[in-house]
Amino acid sequence: MPQADPATDDDALVQAYLQHVRVEKRLAERTVALYTLDLEKLVQQAQTAGLALRAVQQPHIRRWVAQMHSGGRTARGIALILSGWRGFYIWLGRQGLMDHNPVQDVRAPKAGKPLPKALGVDESVQLASYEHEADHPALEARDRCITELLYGCGLRIGELVGLDVRASAAARGWVDAPAGEAHVLGKGAKRRSVPVGGAALAALAAWLAHRPDWAGDEPALFIGARGQRLTPQHIRVRLKRRSLLAGLATPVHPHMLRHSFASHVLQSSGDLRAVQELLGHASISTTQVYTRLDFQHLAQVYDAAHPRAQARTAPAAGTPPPVDTPVRKPSTPG
């Protein structure tokens, strides 16, 4: 009686599993396509090692993870592949075809926490002060005000869209222009007040002069031409467009301006606790990531100025230079 070809058997198992996730679990075609690629890699690794899929052991999986990592695969990419493999072996176990899961307890290498992306001071000012003359004056005034408040106050996008024109019991947030303060509802339904600088207040006054043309009964501070409160996605699209028109090399998203605000204030003041309060972070550990950005700047200064620094590997570019920005008026750096 002829022996079954292990490769054929493996292919049949993979196809049966993919049919299972497509039909019974009803996963999206994109997800099924990714699972297919992951399992093709598993089959290839097993064949190279001279193994059938059901003969794979945990040491084999660990070795393949190490190979992927040394080959430049990211920790997140490896984690996704392992997730696909793990699901396949769980299914084999439920079919009574495996008495162990070789992917169980195998984890991807720990990913380093990426630094937040922040603009330099010059780039931030360039974006905030840019004026697109071809836009409708109301659109230009609104988008400039949005930019100034995001960068000048370090607001989250949800805090910005929640702002109303005036204070009320129902308002999630508002700007008290005479006091130079914005009152916002942050994460965990926690309210906080942040200072609003002169540039942001001037941009706010310019926008409020145009807003009645679109307003109606909508209480929102930022509205579209139809008088409805802007959505976070609408603001993301407008900010990305503005950054490209202003000539910035990197498309800007709202949280990048929040990172820029925090980084620039910290560099000027060195007061981590103040930055924590301005950002509304519950824990100082969340704010401490900006000290890493500040150290990168110090390392750049060292590399550029110290005669014995030439042998050092230069840190990544893009860290903003120091700026004499008072903490009380973060919207007008430099």
C-alpha positions as CSV (number, residue, x, y, z in Angstrom):
1,M,0.0,0.0,0.0
2,P,1.6,3.3,-1.1
3,Q,2.4,5.9,1.7
4,A,0.7,9.2,1.7
5,D,2.8,12.1,0.6
6,P,3.3,14.3,3.7
7,A,3.4,17.5,1.6
8,T,0.1,16.6,0.0
9,D,-1.4,15.8,3.5
10,D,-0.1,19.2,4.8
11,D,-1.7,21.1,1.8
12,A,-5.0,19.3,2.4
13,L,-4.9,20.3,6.1
14,V,-4.2,23.9,5.3
15,Q,-6.9,24.1,2.7
16,A,-9.4,22.5,5.1
17,Y,-8.5,25.1,7.8
18,L,-8.8,28.0,5.4
19,Q,-12.2,26.7,4.3
20,H,-13.2,26.6,8.0
21,V,-12.2,30.2,8.7
22,R,-13.8,31.4,5.5
23,V,-17.2,29.5,5.8
24,E,-17.7,28.7,9.5
25,K,-16.0,31.6,11.1
26,R,-16.9,34.0,8.3
27,L,-13.7,35.9,8.4
28,A,-13.1,38.7,5.8
29,E,-11.4,37.7,2.6
30,R,-8.5,40.0,3.5
31,T,-8.0,38.1,6.8
32,V,-8.2,34.8,5.0
33,A,-5.6,36.0,2.5
34,L,-3.2,36.9,5.3
35,Y,-3.8,33.5,7.0
36,T,-3.0,31.9,3.7
37,L,0.4,33.6,3.5
38,D,1.2,32.8,7.1
39,L,0.4,29.1,6.6
40,E,2.4,29.0,3.3
41,K,5.4,30.2,5.4
42,L,4.7,27.5,8.0
43,V,4.6,24.8,5.3
44,Q,7.8,26.1,3.8
45,Q,9.6,26.1,7.1
46,A,8.4,22.6,7.9
47,Q,9.4,21.2,4.5
48,T,12.9,22.8,4.8
49,A,13.2,21.0,8.2
50,G,11.9,17.7,6.7
51,L,8.9,17.8,8.9
52,A,5.2,17.2,8.4
53,L,3.1,20.0,10.0
54,R,1.8,17.5,12.6
55,A,5.3,16.7,13.6
56,V,6.3,20.3,14.4
57,Q,7.4,20.8,18.0
58,Q,7.8,24.0,20.1
59,P,11.6,24.2,19.6
60,H,11.0,24.3,15.8
61,I,8.6,27.3,16.2
62,R,11.1,29.1,18.5
63,R,13.9,28.6,16.0
64,W,11.8,29.9,13.1
65,V,10.8,32.9,15.2
66,A,14.4,33.7,15.8
67,Q,15.2,33.3,12.1
68,M,12.4,35.7,11.2
69,H,13.6,38.2,13.8
70,S,17.2,38.1,12.7
71,G,16.0,38.4,9.1
72,G,14.5,41.8,9.9
73,R,10.9,40.9,10.5
74,T,9.3,43.3,12.9
75,A,8.0,42.1,16.3
76,R,4.5,43.0,15.3
77,G,4.8,41.1,12.0
78,I,6.1,38.0,13.9
79,A,3.2,38.3,16.4
80,L,0.7,38.3,13.6
81,I,2.2,35.2,12.0
82,L,2.3,33.4,15.3
83,S,-1.4,34.2,15.8
84,G,-2.2,32.6,12.4
85,W,-0.1,29.5,13.2
86,R,-1.6,29.2,16.7
87,G,-5.2,29.3,15.3
88,F,-4.3,26.5,12.8
89,Y,-2.9,24.2,15.5
90,I,-5.8,24.9,17.8
91,W,-8.1,23.8,15.0
92,L,-6.0,20.6,14.4
93,G,-6.4,19.8,18.1
94,R,-10.1,20.2,18.0
95,Q,-10.2,17.8,15.0
96,G,-8.3,15.2,17.0
97,L,-5.3,15.4,14.7
98,M,-2.9,16.9,17.3
99,D,-2.4,16.2,21.0
100,H,-0.3,19.4,21.5
101,N,0.0,22.9,20.2
102,P,3.6,23.7,19.3
103,V,2.9,27.5,19.2
104,Q,1.4,27.5,22.7
105,D,3.5,29.8,25.0
106,V,5.7,31.0,22.1
107,R,5.7,34.8,22.0
108,A,7.1,37.3,19.5
109,P,10.2,39.3,20.5
110,K,9.2,42.3,22.6
111,A,8.7,45.4,20.4
112,G,10.4,48.6,21.4
113,K,8.0,51.3,22.3
114,P,8.2,53.8,19.4
115,L,8.8,57.5,20.1
116,P,5.9,59.8,19.4
117,K,6.3,61.7,16.2
118,A,6.7,65.4,16.8
119,L,7.2,68.3,14.4
120,G,10.1,70.7,14.9
121,V,9.3,74.1,16.1
122,D,9.8,75.7,12.7
123,E,7.6,73.2,11.1
124,S,4.9,73.7,13.7
125,V,4.9,77.5,13.3
126,Q,5.0,77.0,9.5
127,L,1.9,74.9,9.6
128,A,0.0,77.1,12.1
129,S,0.8,80.4,10.3
130,Y,0.2,79.0,6.7
131,E,-2.6,80.7,4.8
132,H,-4.2,79.1,1.8
133,E,-5.6,82.1,-0.1
134,A,-7.5,79.9,-2.6
135,D,-9.7,78.5,0.2
136,H,-13.0,80.1,1.2
137,P,-12.2,82.7,3.9
138,A,-14.3,80.9,6.5
139,L,-12.7,77.5,5.7
140,E,-9.2,79.1,6.0
141,A,-10.1,80.8,9.3
142,R,-11.6,77.6,10.7
143,D,-8.7,75.3,9.8
144,R,-6.2,77.8,11.1
145,C,-8.0,78.0,14.4
146,I,-8.1,74.2,14.6
147,T,-4.4,74.0,14.0
148,E,-3.6,76.7,16.6
149,L,-5.7,75.0,19.3
150,L,-4.3,71.5,18.6
151,Y,-0.7,72.8,18.7
152,G,-1.2,75.6,21.2
153,C,-3.1,73.6,23.8
154,G,-2.1,70.0,23.2
155,L,-5.7,68.9,22.8
156,R,-6.8,65.5,21.8
157,I,-8.9,65.3,18.7
158,G,-11.9,64.2,20.7
159,E,-11.5,67.2,23.1
160,L,-11.3,69.5,20.1
161,V,-14.5,68.3,18.4
162,G,-16.3,68.4,21.7
163,L,-15.8,72.2,22.1
164,D,-18.9,74.4,22.0
165,V,-19.1,78.1,21.3
166,R,-20.1,78.9,24.9
167,A,-20.2,77.3,28.3
168,S,-23.4,75.4,29.3
169,A,-24.4,72.5,31.5
170,A,-24.6,70.3,28.3
171,A,-21.2,71.4,26.9
172,R,-18.3,69.0,26.9
173,G,-15.9,71.8,26.5
174,W,-15.5,75.5,25.6
175,V,-13.0,78.3,25.3
176,D,-13.1,81.1,27.7
177,A,-11.4,83.8,25.6
178,P,-11.3,86.6,28.2
179,A,-9.6,84.3,30.7
180,G,-7.3,82.7,28.0
181,E,-8.4,79.2,29.0
182,A,-9.9,76.1,27.3
183,H,-12.1,73.8,29.4
184,V,-12.2,70.3,28.0
185,L,-13.6,66.8,28.8
186,G,-10.7,64.3,28.5
187,K,-10.3,60.6,28.9
188,G,-12.2,59.0,31.7
189,A,-14.7,61.9,31.6
190,K,-12.1,64.0,33.5
191,R,-12.3,67.8,33.0
192,R,-9.3,70.0,32.9
193,S,-8.4,73.6,31.9
194,V,-5.5,74.5,29.7
195,P,-4.1,77.9,28.8
196,V,-4.7,79.3,25.4
197,G,-2.0,81.6,23.9
198,G,-2.3,84.8,22.0
199,A,-2.0,83.3,18.5
200,A,-4.7,80.7,19.2
201,L,-7.0,83.4,20.6
202,A,-6.5,85.6,17.6
203,A,-7.3,82.6,15.3
204,L,-10.4,81.9,17.4
205,A,-11.6,85.5,17.0
206,A,-11.1,85.3,13.2
207,W,-13.1,82.1,13.0
208,L,-15.9,83.3,15.2
209,A,-16.3,86.3,12.9
210,H,-17.1,83.9,10.0
211,R,-18.9,81.2,11.9
212,P,-22.4,82.9,12.0
213,D,-22.6,82.4,8.2
214,W,-22.9,78.6,8.8
215,A,-24.1,78.3,12.4
216,G,-27.9,77.8,12.7
217,D,-28.7,76.3,16.1
218,E,-25.6,74.1,16.3
219,P,-23.7,74.7,19.6
220,A,-20.4,73.2,18.3
221,L,-17.5,75.5,17.9
222,F,-16.2,73.9,14.8
223,I,-18.8,73.2,12.1
224,G,-18.9,72.6,8.4
225,A,-20.7,74.7,5.7
226,R,-23.9,72.8,6.4
227,G,-23.8,73.9,10.0
228,Q,-23.0,70.5,11.6
229,R,-20.3,69.7,14.1
230,L,-17.2,68.4,12.5
231,T,-16.2,64.8,12.9
232,P,-12.7,63.7,13.9
233,Q,-12.2,62.2,10.5
234,H,-13.1,65.4,8.8
235,I,-10.5,67.3,10.8
236,R,-7.9,64.6,10.1
237,V,-8.4,65.1,6.4
238,R,-8.3,68.9,6.6
239,L,-5.2,68.9,8.7
240,K,-3.4,66.5,6.4
241,R,-4.3,68.6,3.4
242,R,-3.1,71.8,5.2
243,S,0.2,70.2,6.1
244,L,0.9,69.2,2.5
245,L,-0.1,72.6,1.1
246,A,2.1,74.3,3.7
247,G,5.1,72.3,2.3
248,L,5.8,70.0,5.2
249,A,7.5,66.7,4.2
250,T,5.3,64.6,6.5
251,P,1.5,64.6,6.5
252,V,0.4,65.8,9.9
253,H,-2.3,64.2,12.0
254,P,-3.9,65.8,15.1
255,H,-2.0,63.7,17.7
256,M,1.3,64.7,16.1
257,L,0.5,68.3,17.1
258,R,-0.3,67.2,20.6
259,H,3.1,65.4,20.7
260,S,4.8,68.6,19.3
261,F,3.1,70.7,22.0
262,A,4.3,68.4,24.8
263,S,7.8,68.1,23.4
264,H,8.3,71.8,22.9
265,V,6.9,72.8,26.3
266,L,9.1,70.2,28.0
267,Q,12.2,71.4,26.2
268,S,11.6,75.0,27.3
269,S,10.6,74.4,30.9
270,G,12.0,71.0,31.9
271,D,8.9,70.7,34.1
272,L,7.5,67.2,33.5
273,R,4.7,67.6,36.0
274,A,3.4,70.7,34.3
275,V,3.4,68.9,31.0
276,Q,1.5,66.0,32.6
277,E,-1.1,68.4,33.9
278,L,-1.4,70.2,30.6
279,L,-1.9,66.9,28.7
280,G,-4.3,65.5,31.2
281,H,-2.3,62.3,31.7
282,A,-3.4,60.3,34.7
283,S,0.1,58.9,35.2
284,I,3.5,60.6,35.0
285,S,4.9,57.5,33.3
286,T,2.8,58.3,30.3
287,T,4.3,61.7,30.0
288,Q,7.9,60.5,30.5
289,V,8.1,59.4,26.9
290,Y,8.7,63.0,26.0
291,T,11.9,63.0,28.1
292,R,13.2,60.5,25.6
293,L,12.6,63.0,22.8
294,D,14.4,65.6,24.8
295,F,17.4,63.3,25.3
296,Q,17.6,62.8,21.5
297,H,17.9,66.6,21.1
298,L,20.7,66.7,23.7
299,A,22.5,63.9,21.9
300,Q,22.2,65.8,18.6
301,V,23.7,68.9,20.2
302,Y,26.6,66.7,21.6
303,D,27.2,65.1,18.2
304,A,27.3,68.5,16.4
305,A,29.5,70.3,19.0
306,H,31.8,67.9,20.8
307,P,35.2,67.2,19.2
308,R,35.1,63.6,20.5
309,A,31.6,62.8,19.3
310,Q,32.5,61.8,15.7
311,A,32.6,58.1,16.5
312,R,29.1,58.1,17.8
313,T,26.2,57.0,15.7
314,A,24.0,60.0,15.1
315,P,20.5,59.7,16.5
316,A,17.4,59.8,14.3
317,A,16.7,63.2,12.7
318,G,13.5,65.1,13.3
319,T,13.9,66.0,17.0
320,P,12.9,69.7,17.5
321,P,15.5,72.2,18.7
322,P,15.0,74.1,22.0
323,V,12.6,76.9,22.1
324,D,11.9,79.7,24.6
325,T,8.2,79.0,25.0
326,P,6.6,79.9,28.3
327,V,4.5,77.2,29.7
328,R,1.6,79.6,30.2
329,K,1.5,80.5,26.5
330,P,2.4,77.3,24.6
331,S,0.7,78.4,21.4
332,T,3.3,81.0,20.5
333,P,6.7,79.2,20.6
334,G,9.8,81.0,19.7
